[in-house]
């Protein structure tokens, strides 16, 4: 699995991060899992075609709490909300990846978290 990690986040900041994402209704069904929406204009052709059956699309983000240091892990797999397996579920295109890396970095900064 391809992932983007941000490590060494202090407890207070990981708490803040989770609280803010929950307030934005980005939390998933499991504690510590969040869904970061992928903008429709960045979808590839197949994802656009499958939007009604499979979408909306997102990247999964996990907060990992560890005594050695907390971290964030964003999977670079575009997932479909309504189907687990479909050909439209695929690794990010370079444009999608770059946008989502910048998006996560901007979210962290906007929450006042220093990494």
ChimeraX commands (.cxc) that place a marker at each C-alpha (Angstrom):
marker #1 position 0.00,0.00,0.00 radius 0.5
marker #1 position 1.25,3.47,-0.83 radius 0.5
marker #1 position 0.96,5.89,2.08 radius 0.5
marker #1 position 1.91,9.38,3.18 radius 0.5
marker #1 position 3.05,9.58,6.81 radius 0.5
marker #1 position 3.44,12.53,9.12 radius 0.5
marker #1 position 5.21,11.49,12.30 radius 0.5
marker #1 position 6.07,12.78,15.77 radius 0.5
marker #1 position 2.79,14.53,16.56 radius 0.5
marker #1 position 2.29,15.35,20.24 radius 0.5
marker #1 position -0.79,14.01,22.07 radius 0.5
marker #1 position -2.52,17.38,22.33 radius 0.5
marker #1 position -2.15,18.00,18.60 radius 0.5
marker #1 position -3.46,14.56,17.61 radius 0.5
marker #1 position -6.46,15.20,19.90 radius 0.5
marker #1 position -7.05,18.57,18.25 radius 0.5
marker #1 position -6.71,17.06,14.79 radius 0.5
marker #1 position -9.28,14.33,15.54 radius 0.5
marker #1 position -11.70,16.82,17.14 radius 0.5
marker #1 position -11.53,19.19,14.16 radius 0.5
marker #1 position -12.00,16.44,11.57 radius 0.5
marker #1 position -14.94,15.05,13.55 radius 0.5
marker #1 position -16.50,18.53,13.68 radius 0.5
marker #1 position -16.13,18.67,9.89 radius 0.5
marker #1 position -17.95,15.28,9.72 radius 0.5
marker #1 position -14.97,13.57,8.10 radius 0.5
marker #1 position -14.87,10.71,10.60 radius 0.5
marker #1 position -15.30,7.17,9.34 radius 0.5
marker #1 position -17.05,4.24,11.03 radius 0.5
marker #1 position -13.99,3.26,13.09 radius 0.5
marker #1 position -12.37,5.48,15.71 radius 0.5
marker #1 position -9.22,7.12,14.33 radius 0.5
marker #1 position -10.27,6.70,10.67 radius 0.5
marker #1 position -11.23,9.75,8.64 radius 0.5
marker #1 position -12.35,10.26,5.05 radius 0.5
marker #1 position -10.75,13.09,3.10 radius 0.5
marker #1 position -12.95,13.92,0.10 radius 0.5
marker #1 position -11.43,13.94,-3.35 radius 0.5
marker #1 position -12.72,16.88,-5.41 radius 0.5
marker #1 position -14.86,15.81,-8.38 radius 0.5
marker #1 position -12.81,17.87,-10.80 radius 0.5
marker #1 position -9.80,15.64,-10.04 radius 0.5
marker #1 position -11.56,12.34,-10.73 radius 0.5
marker #1 position -10.24,10.27,-13.60 radius 0.5
marker #1 position -12.59,9.35,-16.46 radius 0.5
marker #1 position -13.60,5.99,-14.98 radius 0.5
marker #1 position -14.30,7.50,-11.56 radius 0.5
marker #1 position -16.49,10.14,-13.21 radius 0.5
marker #1 position -18.40,7.42,-15.08 radius 0.5
marker #1 position -18.88,5.41,-11.86 radius 0.5
marker #1 position -19.82,8.37,-9.63 radius 0.5
marker #1 position -23.53,7.48,-9.37 radius 0.5
marker #1 position -22.92,3.82,-8.47 radius 0.5
marker #1 position -19.65,3.98,-6.54 radius 0.5
marker #1 position -18.97,7.56,-5.41 radius 0.5
marker #1 position -18.30,9.81,-3.69 radius 0.5
marker #1 position -14.55,9.23,-3.63 radius 0.5
marker #1 position -12.12,9.80,-0.78 radius 0.5
marker #1 position -8.73,9.00,0.68 radius 0.5
marker #1 position -8.56,7.31,4.04 radius 0.5
marker #1 position -6.59,8.93,6.85 radius 0.5
marker #1 position -5.69,7.15,10.07 radius 0.5
marker #1 position -4.49,8.69,13.31 radius 0.5
marker #1 position -2.01,6.36,14.97 radius 0.5
marker #1 position -1.31,6.78,18.67 radius 0.5
marker #1 position 1.95,5.30,19.81 radius 0.5
marker #1 position 4.19,5.77,22.84 radius 0.5
marker #1 position 7.12,6.17,20.45 radius 0.5
marker #1 position 5.31,9.03,18.68 radius 0.5
marker #1 position 1.91,9.68,17.17 radius 0.5
marker #1 position 1.45,9.85,13.42 radius 0.5
marker #1 position -0.98,10.40,10.59 radius 0.5
marker #1 position -1.19,7.92,7.72 radius 0.5
marker #1 position -3.00,8.86,4.54 radius 0.5
marker #1 position -3.47,6.03,2.07 radius 0.5
marker #1 position -2.83,7.09,-1.50 radius 0.5
marker #1 position -5.65,4.85,-2.72 radius 0.5
marker #1 position -8.78,6.52,-4.04 radius 0.5
marker #1 position -11.66,4.68,-2.40 radius 0.5
marker #1 position -15.32,4.64,-3.36 radius 0.5
marker #1 position -17.89,5.23,-0.63 radius 0.5
marker #1 position -20.50,2.85,-2.05 radius 0.5
marker #1 position -18.32,-0.06,-3.24 radius 0.5
marker #1 position -15.29,-1.72,-1.77 radius 0.5
marker #1 position -14.15,-3.41,-4.98 radius 0.5
marker #1 position -14.45,-1.85,-8.38 radius 0.5
marker #1 position -12.07,-0.96,-11.16 radius 0.5
marker #1 position -12.56,2.72,-10.27 radius 0.5
marker #1 position -10.85,2.15,-6.90 radius 0.5
marker #1 position -7.24,2.85,-7.77 radius 0.5
marker #1 position -4.08,4.53,-6.61 radius 0.5
marker #1 position -4.04,8.31,-7.00 radius 0.5
marker #1 position -3.04,9.85,-10.25 radius 0.5
marker #1 position -0.11,12.27,-9.87 radius 0.5
marker #1 position -2.56,15.22,-9.88 radius 0.5
marker #1 position -4.77,13.61,-7.24 radius 0.5
marker #1 position -1.78,12.73,-5.07 radius 0.5
marker #1 position -0.27,16.21,-5.23 radius 0.5
marker #1 position -3.61,17.85,-4.45 radius 0.5
marker #1 position -4.31,15.57,-1.47 radius 0.5
marker #1 position -0.81,15.97,-0.01 radius 0.5
marker #1 position -1.21,19.74,-0.19 radius 0.5
marker #1 position -4.77,19.47,1.18 radius 0.5
marker #1 position -3.63,17.49,4.24 radius 0.5
marker #1 position -0.71,19.83,4.86 radius 0.5
marker #1 position -3.07,22.84,4.66 radius 0.5
marker #1 position -5.56,21.19,7.03 radius 0.5
marker #1 position -2.83,20.59,9.59 radius 0.5
marker #1 position -1.64,24.18,9.29 radius 0.5
marker #1 position -5.18,25.59,9.52 radius 0.5
marker #1 position -5.71,23.63,12.78 radius 0.5
marker #1 position -2.60,25.28,14.25 radius 0.5
marker #1 position -0.66,22.01,14.43 radius 0.5
marker #1 position 3.06,22.24,13.98 radius 0.5
marker #1 position 4.81,19.32,12.34 radius 0.5
marker link #1:1,2 radius 0.2
marker link #1:2,3 radius 0.2
marker link #1:3,4 radius 0.2
marker link #1:4,5 radius 0.2
marker link #1:5,6 radius 0.2
marker link #1:6,7 radius 0.2
marker link #1:7,8 radius 0.2
marker link #1:8,9 radius 0.2
marker link #1:9,10 radius 0.2
marker link #1:10,11 radius 0.2
marker link #1:11,12 radius 0.2
marker link #1:12,13 radius 0.2
marker link #1:13,14 radius 0.2
marker link #1:14,15 radius 0.2
marker link #1:15,16 radius 0.2
marker link #1:16,17 radius 0.2
marker link #1:17,18 radius 0.2
marker link #1:18,19 radius 0.2
marker link #1:19,20 radius 0.2
marker link #1:20,21 radius 0.2
marker link #1:21,22 radius 0.2
marker link #1:22,23 radius 0.2
marker link #1:23,24 radius 0.2
marker link #1:24,25 radius 0.2
marker link #1:25,26 radius 0.2
marker link #1:26,27 radius 0.2
marker link #1:27,28 radius 0.2
marker link #1:28,29 radius 0.2
marker link #1:29,30 radius 0.2
marker link #1:30,31 radius 0.2
marker link #1:31,32 radius 0.2
marker link #1:32,33 radius 0.2
marker link #1:33,34 radius 0.2
marker link #1:34,35 radius 0.2
marker link #1:35,36 radius 0.2
marker link #1:36,37 radius 0.2
marker link #1:37,38 radius 0.2
marker link #1:38,39 radius 0.2
marker link #1:39,40 radius 0.2
marker link #1:40,41 radius 0.2
marker link #1:41,42 radius 0.2
marker link #1:42,43 radius 0.2
marker link #1:43,44 radius 0.2
marker link #1:44,45 radius 0.2
marker link #1:45,46 radius 0.2
marker link #1:46,47 radius 0.2
marker link #1:47,48 radius 0.2
marker link #1:48,49 radius 0.2
marker link #1:49,50 radius 0.2
marker link #1:50,51 radius 0.2
marker link #1:51,52 radius 0.2
marker link #1:52,53 radius 0.2
marker link #1:53,54 radius 0.2
marker link #1:54,55 radius 0.2
marker link #1:55,56 radius 0.2
marker link #1:56,57 radius 0.2
marker link #1:57,58 radius 0.2
marker link #1:58,59 radius 0.2
marker link #1:59,60 radius 0.2
marker link #1:60,61 radius 0.2
marker link #1:61,62 radius 0.2
marker link #1:62,63 radius 0.2
marker link #1:63,64 radius 0.2
marker link #1:64,65 radius 0.2
marker link #1:65,66 radius 0.2
marker link #1:66,67 radius 0.2
marker link #1:67,68 radius 0.2
marker link #1:68,69 radius 0.2
marker link #1:69,70 radius 0.2
marker link #1:70,71 radius 0.2
marker link #1:71,72 radius 0.2
marker link #1:72,73 radius 0.2
marker link #1:73,74 radius 0.2
marker link #1:74,75 radius 0.2
marker link #1:75,76 radius 0.2
marker link #1:76,77 radius 0.2
marker link #1:77,78 radius 0.2
marker link #1:78,79 radius 0.2
marker link #1:79,80 radius 0.2
marker link #1:80,81 radius 0.2
marker link #1:81,82 radius 0.2
marker link #1:82,83 radius 0.2
marker link #1:83,84 radius 0.2
marker link #1:84,85 radius 0.2
marker link #1:85,86 radius 0.2
marker link #1:86,87 radius 0.2
marker link #1:87,88 radius 0.2
marker link #1:88,89 radius 0.2
marker link #1:89,90 radius 0.2
marker link #1:90,91 radius 0.2
marker link #1:91,92 radius 0.2
marker link #1:92,93 radius 0.2
marker link #1:93,94 radius 0.2
marker link #1:94,95 radius 0.2
marker link #1:95,96 radius 0.2
marker link #1:96,97 radius 0.2
marker link #1:97,98 radius 0.2
marker link #1:98,99 radius 0.2
marker link #1:99,100 radius 0.2
marker link #1:100,101 radius 0.2
marker link #1:101,102 radius 0.2
marker link #1:102,103 radius 0.2
marker link #1:103,104 radius 0.2
marker link #1:104,105 radius 0.2
marker link #1:105,106 radius 0.2
marker link #1:106,107 radius 0.2
marker link #1:107,108 radius 0.2
marker link #1:108,109 radius 0.2
marker link #1:109,110 radius 0.2
marker link #1:110,111 radius 0.2
marker link #1:111,112 radius 0.2
marker link #1:112,113 radius 0.2
marker link #1:113,114 radius 0.2
marker link #1:114,115 radius 0.2
view
